Amino acid sequence: MSVVFTILTVAAATFFTRLLPFLLFPANKKTPDFVLYLGRVLPYAIMGMLIIYCFKDVEFLSRPFGLPELLAGLFVVLAHKWKHSLLLSIGGGTVLYMVLVQAVFR
């Protein structure tokens, strides 16, 4: 029974978060400048925060000197610049990192 309650709660919360912008900003009303500003700056801020989170525990002074992380990060940047595909850049970077950690830099 608790599983059903959990699923219903998550579904309702998801539905509400998708409905909320339409309730707050109807189509005939101008979107506030602050919301437009957040839409411009938040993606960059989130990406910066994710980069810091990914590299925060890397030990650059001991073996393997952060090479798996740096190589995978470089792959993500170059693959995204080349193909503009999130699936290729993020998925490929993850696969490359796991191969490097599990097979190359053991």
C-alpha positions in Angstrom: 0.0 0.0 0.0 2.8 2.4 0.8 4.3 1.9 -2.7 1.0 3.0 -4.3 0.9 6.0 -2.0 4.5 6.9 -2.9 3.8 6.6 -6.6 0.7 8.7 -6.4 2.5 11.3 -4.4 5.4 11.5 -6.9 3.0 11.7 -9.8 1.0 14.5 -8.2 4.1 16.5 -7.3 5.4 16.0 -10.9 2.0 17.1 -12.4 1.8 20.1 -10.1 5.4 21.3 -10.9 4.5 21.0 -14.6 1.2 22.9 -14.1 2.5 25.7 -11.9 4.2 27.9 -14.6 0.9 27.9 -16.6 -0.9 29.0 -13.4 1.6 31.7 -12.5 2.2 33.1 -16.0 -0.9 32.8 -18.2 -0.3 33.1 -22.0 -1.9 36.6 -22.2 0.4 38.0 -19.4 4.0 39.2 -19.9 6.7 37.0 -18.3 8.4 39.0 -15.5 11.9 40.2 -16.4 13.3 38.4 -13.3 12.1 35.0 -14.7 13.6 35.8 -18.1 16.9 36.7 -16.4 16.9 33.4 -14.5 16.3 31.6 -17.7 19.4 33.2 -19.2 21.8 32.7 -16.3 20.8 29.5 -14.5 21.9 27.0 -17.1 25.5 28.4 -16.9 25.4 28.5 -13.1 24.1 24.9 -13.0 26.8 23.6 -15.4 29.5 25.4 -13.3 28.2 23.8 -10.2 28.2 20.4 -11.8 31.8 20.8 -13.0 32.9 21.7 -9.5 31.0 18.8 -8.0 32.5 16.4 -10.5 36.1 17.5 -9.8 35.9 18.3 -6.0 37.3 15.0 -4.7 40.0 14.4 -7.4 43.5 13.8 -6.0 45.8 15.6 -8.4 48.9 14.9 -6.3 48.6 11.2 -6.1 48.3 8.4 -8.8 46.5 8.6 -11.3 46.8 12.4 -10.8 43.2 13.0 -12.0 43.9 11.7 -15.5 40.6 9.7 -15.8 38.5 12.7 -14.8 40.4 15.1 -16.9 40.4 12.9 -20.0 36.6 12.1 -19.6 35.9 15.8 -19.1 37.9 16.8 -22.2 36.0 14.1 -24.2 32.7 15.6 -23.0 33.7 19.1 -24.1 35.2 18.1 -27.4 32.4 15.6 -28.3 29.7 18.2 -27.5 31.5 20.9 -29.6 31.9 18.4 -32.5 28.4 16.9 -32.6 26.2 19.0 -30.3 24.7 15.8 -28.9 24.0 15.5 -25.2 23.7 11.7 -25.4 27.0 11.3 -27.1 28.9 13.8 -24.9 27.5 12.8 -21.5 27.0 9.1 -22.3 30.3 8.8 -24.0 32.1 10.7 -21.3 30.6 8.4 -18.6 31.6 5.2 -20.6 35.1 6.5 -21.2 35.5 7.4 -17.5 34.3 4.0 -16.4 36.7 2.2 -18.8 39.6 4.4 -17.7 38.9 3.8 -14.0 38.1 0.0 -14.3 40.7 -1.1 -17.0 43.4 1.5 -17.7 44.2 3.2 -14.3 43.7 0.3 -12.0 
